[in-house]
Amino acid sequence: MVSVTVIGSGAVGKFYGGLFTLAGCHVCYLERSDFTILQEKKYYEIELPDGHVVKIRPSQIENDSLQLPKSDIIIIALKTTENHLLKKLLPPALKPESKILLLQNGIGNEEYVSAFIKNHSIVCGVTTIGVTRINSGYIKVKDLGELKLAPFTKGDESSCEYIRQQLVCANLSDALCSKIHLFENHRALRWSKLLWNTSFSSLSLVFNTSVDVLATQKHYQNIVKAIMHEVCVVAKADGVEIEKNIERLIQRTITLQGYYPSMYHDFKMGKPIESQYIVLHIIDHARSHHLNLPLLSLVYEKLMMLQKNGKWFSASDQEEICRQLEIKIQKLDELIGL
């Protein structure tokens, strides 16, 4: 039996851990806030987009990383704000043939882990699922999205295929399992996800609104597109072309009515937000290529203000931020016009 350990058992970790459980794997969850309730109930629930609720019965739950079993697949779905904990949490679950699947937001994740974990297969996992933790032991899926896999080390495509096969061979229904695609370039995957995440996650928080509103209201949509273009410029400097994806992502986001990304929920619950890997790393990449990102730099500044003050911007503050961003867009348009 294939063994799987989930480190970071939030909404994403529980969903994909649940798929591996239904696929017949021995799945161990490293739990914190849900540890007690799972001990009592012995299961957690996943509400699917069609309203159907699936009960997942974990093979094993632990609240101490030293008790984690040596596993074939280790899913890292920890918030990037807690990446510093991986040096302690990850090693107990490793065996020589372990494959580490990183299901995290942002860019630079694989590079971070590879700096202290040597000689193990690291797989970049990018998921476009819309899933939220409603309460202890209950997560709700708004959109199944897709799961895209790429090896961190060039030529290690077999590790991606191994992970895919565990789910494909289980014949999970289309209503439950995200579409799975394999790719060769992990940086391309990271940039493709950032195109959506950097713009919609950040602006959802700054303007305290759902992503479909950002995608449909013209003044917001213009800002979204401008930030997406900034991400495209940095990605291109990194050898990745993603500009053609902008319109498709906006059209898809229009269908996500009432959806708020994880960064929004983290802030709402008083948790640190993933601004470093989702926003700051892009700005740092831009600087290394002598590129200027006026809009994203302003957005990052506002995110830091939110994190520091711990409260939403007022309506008048939001109007002023919107005005400042629109001025920067106008200046960029004038430069392009020249």
C-alpha positions, 0 to 999 in steps of 0.5 A: 500500500502506498503511504502518504503524509500530509503536512499542512492539513488545511483545505487544500491538504485535506482535499488532496489527502482525501483523494489519496485516501479514497484511492486506497493509500495509507494517509497520515495527516499532521494536524493542529486545530482539527486534531481533537475533533478528528480523534473524536469523529474519526472522519472529516467532510468534503462538500463538492461543487454539486452539493454532495458531501463525502466523508473521509476517514484518515488512516492516521492522524498525528499532532507531533511531527516526530510520530509521522510515518516514513512515506512514499509521498509527502504532501506539503500544503503548509502556508508559505508563512510557515515554511521555516517549520519545514526543516523540523516537520519534513525530515521525520517522514522521509525515506530514501525513495520519498517524493515530496509534492509541494502544493503551495502558493507563490514562487521559490518554494522548491528552491527553498526546500531543496536547500536543506533536503538533498537527494529526494524527488521534489515535485511542483504541484500547482492547483487551481481548486477553489476550496475553503475550510468552513469549520473544524472537519468540514471543507467546501469546494467551490471549483475543482479546477486542475492539478498540474505537476512538474519535476523540480529536477529536470528529467524526473518526470517519472515522479510526477507520473507516479503521483498521478497514477495513484489517483488515476488508477483509483478510478475516482469520479470526475465529480470528485477528482481534479483534472491532472496534467503533467509538465516539464518546467516547474517555473512555468507552472509557478508563474502561470498560477501567480498570474491569477494569484498575485492579482486576485488574491492581493486585490481581494484583500486590499478592496475587501471584495470577492474575485468575481467582482474584481473580474467584472467591474470595469475599474477593478478589472483594469487594475487586475489586467495591469498587475497581470501584465506586470507579472507577465513582464517578470515571467518573460525575463525568467523565460516564461511566456504567459500573457496569452492566459490573461483573458481566459483567467479573467473569464473563468474568474467571473464564474467564481461568484462570491469566492474569496481566496485563501489570503483573504480568509487568512487575514480575516482570521488574524493569520499572517498573509502569504505576501512574501511568496505571492508578491514580494518574490516577484518584486525581488525577481523584477529588481534582479532583472532591473525591472520596475513594477509600480503597481505591484509595489504599491499593492505590496505596500498596502498589504503590509499596512493591512497586516500591520494594522489588522483591519480592513481599509475604509471605503474612502481608503479603498477609493484613494488606493484605486485612484493611485493605481489608476494614475500609475496605469495611465502613466504606463499607458502614456509611456507605451504610447511614446 
